Amino acid sequence: MRSLLYIIAVILIIGWALGVFVYSATGLIHALLVIAIIALLLGFIRRGTTAY
């Protein structure tokens, strides 16, 4: 019975650690996505102004 409780505790700790890393990674992915969109918009704006 004690080994079952340890297994459950380890699974919960691993799940918590993965949740923390996934949550922080999604924030990083969103930040990179915003930076990429800004870079694309700046590229279109600069390309549009140099064409004239």
mmCIF file of the N, C-alpha and C atoms, coordinates in Angstrom:
data_MODEL
# 
_entry.id   MODEL 
# 
loop_
_atom_site.group_PDB 
_atom_site.id 
_atom_site.type_symbol 
_atom_site.label_atom_id 
_atom_site.label_alt_id 
_atom_site.label_comp_id 
_atom_site.label_asym_id 
_atom_site.label_entity_id 
_atom_site.label_seq_id 
_atom_site.pdbx_PDB_ins_code 
_atom_site.Cartn_x 
_atom_site.Cartn_y 
_atom_site.Cartn_z 
_atom_site.occupancy 
_atom_site.B_iso_or_equiv 
_atom_site.pdbx_formal_charge 
_atom_site.auth_seq_id 
_atom_site.auth_comp_id 
_atom_site.auth_asym_id 
_atom_site.auth_atom_id 
_atom_site.pdbx_PDB_model_num 
ATOM 1   N N  . MET A 1 1  ? 0.818  -1.193 0.000   1.00 0.00 ? 1  MET A N  1 
ATOM 2   C CA . MET A 1 1  ? 0.000  0.000  0.000   1.00 0.00 ? 1  MET A CA 1 
ATOM 3   C C  . MET A 1 1  ? 0.865  1.261  0.000   1.00 0.00 ? 1  MET A C  1 
ATOM 4   N N  . ARG A 1 2  ? 1.982  1.253  0.744   1.00 0.00 ? 2  ARG A N  1 
ATOM 5   C CA . ARG A 1 2  ? 2.856  2.420  0.784   1.00 0.00 ? 2  ARG A CA 1 
ATOM 6   C C  . ARG A 1 2  ? 3.501  2.659  -0.575  1.00 0.00 ? 2  ARG A C  1 
ATOM 7   N N  . SER A 1 3  ? 3.874  1.586  -1.271  1.00 0.00 ? 3  SER A N  1 
ATOM 8   C CA . SER A 1 3  ? 4.510  1.759  -2.578  1.00 0.00 ? 3  SER A CA 1 
ATOM 9   C C  . SER A 1 3  ? 3.512  2.359  -3.577  1.00 0.00 ? 3  SER A C  1 
ATOM 10  N N  . LEU A 1 4  ? 2.239  2.016  -3.446  1.00 0.00 ? 4  LEU A N  1 
ATOM 11  C CA . LEU A 1 4  ? 1.219  2.592  -4.316  1.00 0.00 ? 4  LEU A CA 1 
ATOM 12  C C  . LEU A 1 4  ? 1.090  4.090  -4.072  1.00 0.00 ? 4  LEU A C  1 
ATOM 13  N N  . LEU A 1 5  ? 1.142  4.509  -2.806  1.00 0.00 ? 5  LEU A N  1 
ATOM 14  C CA . LEU A 1 5  ? 1.079  5.933  -2.486  1.00 0.00 ? 5  LEU A CA 1 
ATOM 15  C C  . LEU A 1 5  ? 2.300  6.675  -3.025  1.00 0.00 ? 5  LEU A C  1 
ATOM 16  N N  . TYR A 1 6  ? 3.470  6.056  -2.938  1.00 0.00 ? 6  TYR A N  1 
ATOM 17  C CA . TYR A 1 6  ? 4.675  6.676  -3.496  1.00 0.00 ? 6  TYR A CA 1 
ATOM 18  C C  . TYR A 1 6  ? 4.583  6.817  -5.007  1.00 0.00 ? 6  TYR A C  1 
ATOM 19  N N  . ILE A 1 7  ? 4.055  5.803  -5.670  1.00 0.00 ? 7  ILE A N  1 
ATOM 20  C CA . ILE A 1 7  ? 3.892  5.855  -7.125  1.00 0.00 ? 7  ILE A CA 1 
ATOM 21  C C  . ILE A 1 7  ? 2.927  6.975  -7.511  1.00 0.00 ? 7  ILE A C  1 
ATOM 22  N N  . ILE A 1 8  ? 1.832  7.082  -6.784  1.00 0.00 ? 8  ILE A N  1 
ATOM 23  C CA . ILE A 1 8  ? 0.859  8.155  -7.057  1.00 0.00 ? 8  ILE A CA 1 
ATOM 24  C C  . ILE A 1 8  ? 1.492  9.519  -6.808  1.00 0.00 ? 8  ILE A C  1 
ATOM 25  N N  . ALA A 1 9  ? 2.271  9.633  -5.712  1.00 0.00 ? 9  ALA A N  1 
ATOM 26  C CA . ALA A 1 9  ? 2.935  10.904 -5.415  1.00 0.00 ? 9  ALA A CA 1 
ATOM 27  C C  . ALA A 1 9  ? 3.934  11.268 -6.514  1.00 0.00 ? 9  ALA A C  1 
ATOM 28  N N  . VAL A 1 10 ? 4.694  10.313 -6.992  1.00 0.00 ? 10 VAL A N  1 
ATOM 29  C CA . VAL A 1 10 ? 5.668  10.574 -8.056  1.00 0.00 ? 10 VAL A CA 1 
ATOM 30  C C  . VAL A 1 10 ? 4.956  10.973 -9.341  1.00 0.00 ? 10 VAL A C  1 
ATOM 31  N N  . ILE A 1 11 ? 3.870  10.309 -9.671  1.00 0.00 ? 11 ILE A N  1 
ATOM 32  C CA . ILE A 1 11 ? 3.113  10.652 -10.880 1.00 0.00 ? 11 ILE A CA 1 
ATOM 33  C C  . ILE A 1 11 ? 2.555  12.067 -10.777 1.00 0.00 ? 11 ILE A C  1 
ATOM 34  N N  . LEU A 1 12 ? 2.041  12.430 -9.595  1.00 0.00 ? 12 LEU A N  1 
ATOM 35  C CA . LEU A 1 12 ? 1.504  13.778 -9.409  1.00 0.00 ? 12 LEU A CA 1 
ATOM 36  C C  . LEU A 1 12 ? 2.607  14.842 -9.494  1.00 0.00 ? 12 LEU A C  1 
ATOM 37  N N  . ILE A 1 13 ? 3.771  14.561 -8.937  1.00 0.00 ? 13 ILE A N  1 
ATOM 38  C CA . ILE A 1 13 ? 4.879  15.515 -9.008  1.00 0.00 ? 13 ILE A CA 1 
ATOM 39  C C  . ILE A 1 13 ? 5.357  15.673 -10.444 1.00 0.00 ? 13 ILE A C  1 
ATOM 40  N N  . ILE A 1 14 ? 5.454  14.577 -11.184 1.00 0.00 ? 14 ILE A N  1 
ATOM 41  C CA . ILE A 1 14 ? 5.852  14.651 -12.590 1.00 0.00 ? 14 ILE A CA 1 
ATOM 42  C C  . ILE A 1 14 ? 4.809  15.423 -13.394 1.00 0.00 ? 14 ILE A C  1 
ATOM 43  N N  . GLY A 1 15 ? 3.540  15.177 -13.136 1.00 0.00 ? 15 GLY A N  1 
ATOM 44  C CA . GLY A 1 15 ? 2.482  15.911 -13.830 1.00 0.00 ? 15 GLY A CA 1 
ATOM 45  C C  . GLY A 1 15 ? 2.522  17.397 -13.520 1.00 0.00 ? 15 GLY A C  1 
ATOM 46  N N  . TRP A 1 16 ? 2.798  17.736 -12.244 1.00 0.00 ? 16 TRP A N  1 
ATOM 47  C CA . TRP A 1 16 ? 2.904  19.142 -11.866 1.00 0.00 ? 16 TRP A CA 1 
ATOM 48  C C  . TRP A 1 16 ? 4.085  19.800 -12.561 1.00 0.00 ? 16 TRP A C  1 
ATOM 49  N N  . ALA A 1 17 ? 5.230  19.112 -12.605 1.00 0.00 ? 17 ALA A N  1 
ATOM 50  C CA . ALA A 1 17 ? 6.423  19.665 -13.251 1.00 0.00 ? 17 ALA A CA 1 
ATOM 51  C C  . ALA A 1 17 ? 6.175  19.868 -14.753 1.00 0.00 ? 17 ALA A C  1 
ATOM 52  N N  . LEU A 1 18 ? 5.546  18.904 -15.378 1.00 0.00 ? 18 LEU A N  1 
ATOM 53  C CA . LEU A 1 18 ? 5.234  19.052 -16.807 1.00 0.00 ? 18 LEU A CA 1 
ATOM 54  C C  . LEU A 1 18 ? 4.256  20.200 -17.029 1.00 0.00 ? 18 LEU A C  1 
ATOM 55  N N  . GLY A 1 19 ? 3.286  20.356 -16.142 1.00 0.00 ? 19 GLY A N  1 
ATOM 56  C CA . GLY A 1 19 ? 2.336  21.456 -16.262 1.00 0.00 ? 19 GLY A CA 1 
ATOM 57  C C  . GLY A 1 19 ? 3.017  22.804 -16.149 1.00 0.00 ? 19 GLY A C  1 
ATOM 58  N N  . VAL A 1 20 ? 3.968  22.917 -15.238 1.00 0.00 ? 20 VAL A N  1 
ATOM 59  C CA . VAL A 1 20 ? 4.699  24.176 -15.079 1.00 0.00 ? 20 VAL A CA 1 
ATOM 60  C C  . VAL A 1 20 ? 5.498  24.472 -16.338 1.00 0.00 ? 20 VAL A C  1 
ATOM 61  N N  . PHE A 1 21 ? 6.198  23.467 -16.874 1.00 0.00 ? 21 PHE A N  1 
ATOM 62  C CA . PHE A 1 21 ? 7.014  23.689 -18.062 1.00 0.00 ? 21 PHE A CA 1 
ATOM 63  C C  . PHE A 1 21 ? 6.160  23.957 -19.287 1.00 0.00 ? 21 PHE A C  1 
ATOM 64  N N  . VAL A 1 22 ? 5.046  23.279 -19.431 1.00 0.00 ? 22 VAL A N  1 
ATOM 65  C CA . VAL A 1 22 ? 4.164  23.495 -20.573 1.00 0.00 ? 22 VAL A CA 1 
ATOM 66  C C  . VAL A 1 22 ? 3.536  24.880 -20.497 1.00 0.00 ? 22 VAL A C  1 
ATOM 67  N N  . TYR A 1 23 ? 3.143  25.304 -19.297 1.00 0.00 ? 23 TYR A N  1 
ATOM 68  C CA . TYR A 1 23 ? 2.536  26.619 -19.147 1.00 0.00 ? 23 TYR A CA 1 
ATOM 69  C C  . TYR A 1 23 ? 3.529  27.720 -19.481 1.00 0.00 ? 23 TYR A C  1 
ATOM 70  N N  . SER A 1 24 ? 4.772  27.584 -18.983 1.00 0.00 ? 24 SER A N  1 
ATOM 71  C CA . SER A 1 24 ? 5.772  28.604 -19.269 1.00 0.00 ? 24 SER A CA 1 
ATOM 72  C C  . SER A 1 24 ? 6.187  28.542 -20.736 1.00 0.00 ? 24 SER A C  1 
ATOM 73  N N  . ALA A 1 25 ? 6.187  27.364 -21.331 1.00 0.00 ? 25 ALA A N  1 
ATOM 74  C CA . ALA A 1 25 ? 6.553  27.247 -22.745 1.00 0.00 ? 25 ALA A CA 1 
ATOM 75  C C  . ALA A 1 25 ? 5.486  27.881 -23.630 1.00 0.00 ? 25 ALA A C  1 
ATOM 76  N N  . THR A 1 26 ? 4.213  27.764 -23.247 1.00 0.00 ? 26 THR A N  1 
ATOM 77  C CA . THR A 1 26 ? 3.180  28.379 -24.074 1.00 0.00 ? 26 THR A CA 1 
ATOM 78  C C  . THR A 1 26 ? 3.296  29.894 -24.023 1.00 0.00 ? 26 THR A C  1 
ATOM 79  N N  . GLY A 1 27 ? 3.671  30.437 -22.882 1.00 0.00 ? 27 GLY A N  1 
ATOM 80  C CA . GLY A 1 27 ? 3.900  31.874 -22.795 1.00 0.00 ? 27 GLY A CA 1 
ATOM 81  C C  . GLY A 1 27 ? 5.042  32.294 -23.691 1.00 0.00 ? 27 GLY A C  1 
ATOM 82  N N  . LEU A 1 28 ? 6.089  31.486 -23.713 1.00 0.00 ? 28 LEU A N  1 
ATOM 83  C CA . LEU A 1 28 ? 7.237  31.776 -24.575 1.00 0.00 ? 28 LEU A CA 1 
ATOM 84  C C  . LEU A 1 28 ? 6.853  31.655 -26.036 1.00 0.00 ? 28 LEU A C  1 
ATOM 85  N N  . ILE A 1 29 ? 6.063  30.653 -26.375 1.00 0.00 ? 29 ILE A N  1 
ATOM 86  C CA . ILE A 1 29 ? 5.627  30.472 -27.762 1.00 0.00 ? 29 ILE A CA 1 
ATOM 87  C C  . ILE A 1 29 ? 4.769  31.650 -28.197 1.00 0.00 ? 29 ILE A C  1 
ATOM 88  N N  . HIS A 1 30 ? 3.887  32.132 -27.327 1.00 0.00 ? 30 HIS A N  1 
ATOM 89  C CA . HIS A 1 30 ? 3.059  33.288 -27.674 1.00 0.00 ? 30 HIS A CA 1 
ATOM 90  C C  . HIS A 1 30 ? 3.920  34.530 -27.868 1.00 0.00 ? 30 HIS A C  1 
ATOM 91  N N  . ALA A 1 31 ? 4.924  34.717 -27.026 1.00 0.00 ? 31 ALA A N  1 
ATOM 92  C CA . ALA A 1 31 ? 5.813  35.870 -27.167 1.00 0.00 ? 31 ALA A CA 1 
ATOM 93  C C  . ALA A 1 31 ? 6.574  35.790 -28.485 1.00 0.00 ? 31 ALA A C  1 
ATOM 94  N N  . LEU A 1 32 ? 7.072  34.607 -28.844 1.00 0.00 ? 32 LEU A N  1 
ATOM 95  C CA . LEU A 1 32 ? 7.782  34.448 -30.113 1.00 0.00 ? 32 LEU A CA 1 
ATOM 96  C C  . LEU A 1 32 ? 6.856  34.666 -31.297 1.00 0.00 ? 32 LEU A C  1 
ATOM 97  N N  . LEU A 1 33 ? 5.607  34.246 -31.175 1.00 0.00 ? 33 LEU A N  1 
ATOM 98  C CA . LEU A 1 33 ? 4.638  34.457 -32.241 1.00 0.00 ? 33 LEU A CA 1 
ATOM 99  C C  . LEU A 1 33 ? 4.361  35.941 -32.445 1.00 0.00 ? 33 LEU A C  1 
ATOM 100 N N  . VAL A 1 34 ? 4.226  36.687 -31.364 1.00 0.00 ? 34 VAL A N  1 
ATOM 101 C CA . VAL A 1 34 ? 4.000  38.132 -31.467 1.00 0.00 ? 34 VAL A CA 1 
ATOM 102 C C  . VAL A 1 34 ? 5.214  38.807 -32.101 1.00 0.00 ? 34 VAL A C  1 
ATOM 103 N N  . ILE A 1 35 ? 6.410  38.421 -31.702 1.00 0.00 ? 35 ILE A N  1 
ATOM 104 C CA . ILE A 1 35 ? 7.622  38.998 -32.284 1.00 0.00 ? 35 ILE A CA 1 
ATOM 105 C C  . ILE A 1 35 ? 7.700  38.681 -33.772 1.00 0.00 ? 35 ILE A C  1 
ATOM 106 N N  . ALA A 1 36 ? 7.338  37.474 -34.169 1.00 0.00 ? 36 ALA A N  1 
ATOM 107 C CA . ALA A 1 36 ? 7.364  37.096 -35.581 1.00 0.00 ? 36 ALA A CA 1 
ATOM 108 C C  . ALA A 1 36 ? 6.357  37.909 -36.387 1.00 0.00 ? 36 ALA A C  1 
ATOM 109 N N  . ILE A 1 37 ? 5.170  38.135 -35.845 1.00 0.00 ? 37 ILE A N  1 
ATOM 110 C CA . ILE A 1 37 ? 4.155  38.927 -36.548 1.00 0.00 ? 37 ILE A CA 1 
ATOM 111 C C  . ILE A 1 37 ? 4.618  40.368 -36.691 1.00 0.00 ? 37 ILE A C  1 
ATOM 112 N N  . ILE A 1 38 ? 5.225  40.923 -35.636 1.00 0.00 ? 38 ILE A N  1 
ATOM 113 C CA . ILE A 1 38 ? 5.739  42.293 -35.713 1.00 0.00 ? 38 ILE A CA 1 
ATOM 114 C C  . ILE A 1 38 ? 6.844  42.378 -36.764 1.00 0.00 ? 38 ILE A C  1 
ATOM 115 N N  . ALA A 1 39 ? 7.714  41.381 -36.808 1.00 0.00 ? 39 ALA A N  1 
ATOM 116 C CA . ALA A 1 39 ? 8.788  41.376 -37.805 1.00 0.00 ? 39 ALA A CA 1 
ATOM 117 C C  . ALA A 1 39 ? 8.216  41.308 -39.218 1.00 0.00 ? 39 ALA A C  1 
ATOM 118 N N  . LEU A 1 40 ? 7.188  40.503 -39.430 1.00 0.00 ? 40 LEU A N  1 
ATOM 119 C CA . LEU A 1 40 ? 6.558  40.425 -40.753 1.00 0.00 ? 40 LEU A CA 1 
ATOM 120 C C  . LEU A 1 40 ? 5.911  41.750 -41.138 1.00 0.00 ? 40 LEU A C  1 
ATOM 121 N N  . LEU A 1 41 ? 5.209  42.371 -40.195 1.00 0.00 ? 41 LEU A N  1 
ATOM 122 C CA . LEU A 1 41 ? 4.576  43.660 -40.479 1.00 0.00 ? 41 LEU A CA 1 
ATOM 123 C C  . LEU A 1 41 ? 5.622  44.723 -40.804 1.00 0.00 ? 41 LEU A C  1 
ATOM 124 N N  . LEU A 1 42 ? 6.712  44.761 -40.060 1.00 0.00 ? 42 LEU A N  1 
ATOM 125 C CA . LEU A 1 42 ? 7.774  45.725 -40.349 1.00 0.00 ? 42 LEU A CA 1 
ATOM 126 C C  . LEU A 1 42 ? 8.394  45.451 -41.714 1.00 0.00 ? 42 LEU A C  1 
ATOM 127 N N  . GLY A 1 43 ? 8.535  44.175 -42.057 1.00 0.00 ? 43 GLY A N  1 
ATOM 128 C CA . GLY A 1 43 ? 9.069  43.830 -43.374 1.00 0.00 ? 43 GLY A CA 1 
ATOM 129 C C  . GLY A 1 43 ? 8.140  44.309 -44.491 1.00 0.00 ? 43 GLY A C  1 
ATOM 130 N N  . PHE A 1 44 ? 6.840  44.132 -44.328 1.00 0.00 ? 44 PHE A N  1 
ATOM 131 C CA . PHE A 1 44 ? 5.894  44.610 -45.341 1.00 0.00 ? 44 PHE A CA 1 
ATOM 132 C C  . PHE A 1 44 ? 5.869  46.123 -45.423 1.00 0.00 ? 44 PHE A C  1 
ATOM 133 N N  . ILE A 1 45 ? 5.936  46.786 -44.267 1.00 0.00 ? 45 ILE A N  1 
ATOM 134 C CA . ILE A 1 45 ? 5.909  48.263 -44.262 1.00 0.00 ? 45 ILE A CA 1 
ATOM 135 C C  . ILE A 1 45 ? 7.164  48.807 -44.923 1.00 0.00 ? 45 ILE A C  1 
ATOM 136 N N  . ARG A 1 46 ? 8.321  48.267 -44.578 1.00 0.00 ? 46 ARG A N  1 
ATOM 137 C CA . ARG A 1 46 ? 9.567  48.752 -45.166 1.00 0.00 ? 46 ARG A CA 1 
ATOM 138 C C  . ARG A 1 46 ? 9.637  48.442 -46.652 1.00 0.00 ? 46 ARG A C  1 
ATOM 139 N N  . ARG A 1 47 ? 9.167  47.292 -47.048 1.00 0.00 ? 47 ARG A N  1 
ATOM 140 C CA . ARG A 1 47 ? 9.169  46.933 -48.458 1.00 0.00 ? 47 ARG A CA 1 
ATOM 141 C C  . ARG A 1 47 ? 8.232  47.851 -49.222 1.00 0.00 ? 47 ARG A C  1 
ATOM 142 N N  . GLY A 1 48 ? 7.089  48.189 -48.631 1.00 0.00 ? 48 GLY A N  1 
ATOM 143 C CA . GLY A 1 48 ? 6.117  49.068 -49.277 1.00 0.00 ? 48 GLY A CA 1 
ATOM 144 C C  . GLY A 1 48 ? 6.627  50.487 -49.416 1.00 0.00 ? 48 GLY A C  1 
ATOM 145 N N  . THR A 1 49 ? 7.378  50.993 -48.462 1.00 0.00 ? 49 THR A N  1 
ATOM 146 C CA . THR A 1 49 ? 7.873  52.371 -48.540 1.00 0.00 ? 49 THR A CA 1 
ATOM 147 C C  . THR A 1 49 ? 9.069  52.488 -49.464 1.00 0.00 ? 49 THR A C  1 
ATOM 148 N N  . THR A 1 50 ? 9.864  51.446 -49.627 1.00 0.00 ? 50 THR A N  1 
ATOM 149 C CA . THR A 1 50 ? 11.016 51.534 -50.515 1.00 0.00 ? 50 THR A CA 1 
ATOM 150 C C  . THR A 1 50 ? 10.620 51.337 -51.978 1.00 0.00 ? 50 THR A C  1 
ATOM 151 N N  . ALA A 1 51 ? 9.446  50.799 -52.233 1.00 0.00 ? 51 ALA A N  1 
ATOM 152 C CA . ALA A 1 51 ? 9.028  50.553 -53.618 1.00 0.00 ? 51 ALA A CA 1 
ATOM 153 C C  . ALA A 1 51 ? 8.643  51.856 -54.310 1.00 0.00 ? 51 ALA A C  1 
ATOM 154 N N  . TYR A 1 52 ? 8.259  52.879 -53.562 1.00 0.00 ? 52 TYR A N  1 
ATOM 155 C CA . TYR A 1 52 ? 7.807  54.107 -54.186 1.00 0.00 ? 52 TYR A CA 1 
ATOM 156 C C  . TYR A 1 52 ? 8.970  55.000 -54.494 1.00 0.00 ? 52 TYR A C  1 
# 
